[in-house]
Amino acid sequence: MRLFGRKDADDGATGPDEAIAGFWAWWQETRPRLDSLVAAGEAEGLEDLLAPAAAAIHPGLVWEVAPGKEAAHSLVVTAAGDAELRSLAHRWAKAAPPPDLLWEFRPSRQANPRATELTLDVGGLEFALDKLTLGLRVPRNQPRVDVAAYHPIFADLDEDIRTEATLLALDWLLGEDDVARWLGEITAVAFEPIDAVAAAHLPAVVADVASGFGEEEWVLLEGQTAGGASLVATARYPLRPVDHPMLDQHIAITLPYAHRDENGLPAGDSLTALRDFEERLAARLLKLRDDALLAAHMSTEGHRVIHVYADPTSDAAIHAKELIVGWEEGKPRVDVSADPAWTAAAPFLT
């Protein structure tokens, strides 16, 4: 099993689709050897074969062989918290062969129901998860839990190593996607928090927080630009890239509007036209099902910017470009770019 499997990221010449196809061709050819190594428990042999194969997809990906949920073993190839690589890991898993009795394939670490029984070697010291304790804070009305993690060996480890060990432990306790979905600030501390609880309680605390955010809503946000102009925005809430890992294409639709109030915000006929445009856009995106999402829009100084995220293989960008043709209040624009980390929507992320 890989504990610290990431290499320094370095873009290669091979495109992601070709690299993924190459991995699965290699898997089919090498599978008999891999099966024999995993049956014999030869970790070093698996390392020698799987490490370069995973790195050929992208050097920033992390792999591990873990117990499977529906098969004996799970091959995990994960972004390990790197939002820029999450969609790549999911595309790797989507291209995988069907699972069988021996192997299944996952793009993120799954929660391990026996996590607290695990002990790892970290920096030459025993990292027993049953001795891990957590200080937990739930910010008011926020869909997240802030975590301060403590283990008796942490005082003897540097910050980077204890942080990486903490993140791995949280992935096993909660599942990697739920760590991204529900945990906020994560720190690994050298002194135990006063109100720390056993790490085994984390899933129950997160489940309680999650129960209050069962349905996605829209929130209205108000503020000012850097220049002091008024702005108003509406965004989905909660809004998190981990919930839509394949939507890594950002489509920004910019609509100038002619009718403004005293703060430069849309009013009158412009407000009606903007609402009509978004209704027509939402209707088109709905037909794409899970391949596109209207995430947020923001209005300020005579312009509304609508943020859409889509699977780049979908027709979402085509629909956006078709719809702006009928816009009559100035020259509209559609900008399309790759944005797997959703940096363009960062102000709206939960």
KANORBEL-V209311 format. One record per backbone hydrogen bond with DSSP energy under -0.5 kcal/mol. NH is the residue of the N-H (numbers start at 1). CO is the residue of the C=O. Records with the same first field share a line. If there is no record, write none. Layout:
NH = CO, CO
This chain:
3 = 1
5 = 3
7 = 59
19 = 15
20 = 16
21 = 17
22 = 18
23 = 19
24 = 20
25 = 21
26 = 22
27 = 23
28 = 24
29 = 25
30 = 26
31 = 27
33 = 30
34 = 30
35 = 31
36 = 32
37 = 33
38 = 34
39 = 35
40 = 36
41 = 37
42 = 37
43 = 41
46 = 42
47 = 43
48 = 44
49 = 45
50 = 46
51 = 47
53 = 49
54 = 50
55 = 51
56 = 52
57 = 53, 54
58 = 54
61 = 58
62 = 78
64 = 76
66 = 64, 74
68 = 72
72 = 101
73 = 102
74 = 66
75 = 104
76 = 64, 74
77 = 75, 106
78 = 62
79 = 107
82 = 79
83 = 81
85 = 82
86 = 82, 83
89 = 85
90 = 86
91 = 87
92 = 88
93 = 89
94 = 90
95 = 91
96 = 93
100 = 103
104 = 73
106 = 75
112 = 172
113 = 111
115 = 112
117 = 114
118 = 115
120 = 127
122 = 120, 125
123 = 121
125 = 122
127 = 120, 125
128 = 126
129 = 118, 127
131 = 128
132 = 129
133 = 150
134 = 197
135 = 148
136 = 134
137 = 146
139 = 137
142 = 139
144 = 142
145 = 182
146 = 137
147 = 185
148 = 135
149 = 147, 187
150 = 133
151 = 189
154 = 151
156 = 153
157 = 154
162 = 158
163 = 159
164 = 160
165 = 161
166 = 162
167 = 163
168 = 164
169 = 165
170 = 166
171 = 167
172 = 168
173 = 169
174 = 170
175 = 170, 171
176 = 109
177 = 109
179 = 175
180 = 176
181 = 177
182 = 178
183 = 178, 179
184 = 145
187 = 147
189 = 149, 187
196 = 193
197 = 134
199 = 132
201 = 198
202 = 199
205 = 201
206 = 202
207 = 203
208 = 204
209 = 205
210 = 206
211 = 207
212 = 209
213 = 210
214 = 211
217 = 237
219 = 235
221 = 233
223 = 231
225 = 229
228 = 225
231 = 223
232 = 299
233 = 221
234 = 297
235 = 219
236 = 295
237 = 217
243 = 240
244 = 241
245 = 242
247 = 244
248 = 246
249 = 310
250 = 248, 337
251 = 308
252 = 250, 335
253 = 251, 306
254 = 252, 333
255 = 253, 304
256 = 254
257 = 302
260 = 258
261 = 265
264 = 261
267 = 259
270 = 267
271 = 267
272 = 268
273 = 269
274 = 270
275 = 271
276 = 272
277 = 273
278 = 274
279 = 275
280 = 276
281 = 277
282 = 278
283 = 279
284 = 280
285 = 281
286 = 282
287 = 283, 284
288 = 284, 285
289 = 286
291 = 288
292 = 289
293 = 309
295 = 293, 307
296 = 307
297 = 234
298 = 305
299 = 232
300 = 303
301 = 230
302 = 264
303 = 300
304 = 255
305 = 298
306 = 253, 304
307 = 296, 305
308 = 251, 306
309 = 293
310 = 249
311 = 291
314 = 311
319 = 315
320 = 316
321 = 317
322 = 318
323 = 319
324 = 320
325 = 322
326 = 323
327 = 324
330 = 328
332 = 330
333 = 254
335 = 252
337 = 250
339 = 248
342 = 339
345 = 342
346 = 343
348 = 345
349 = 345, 346
350 = 239
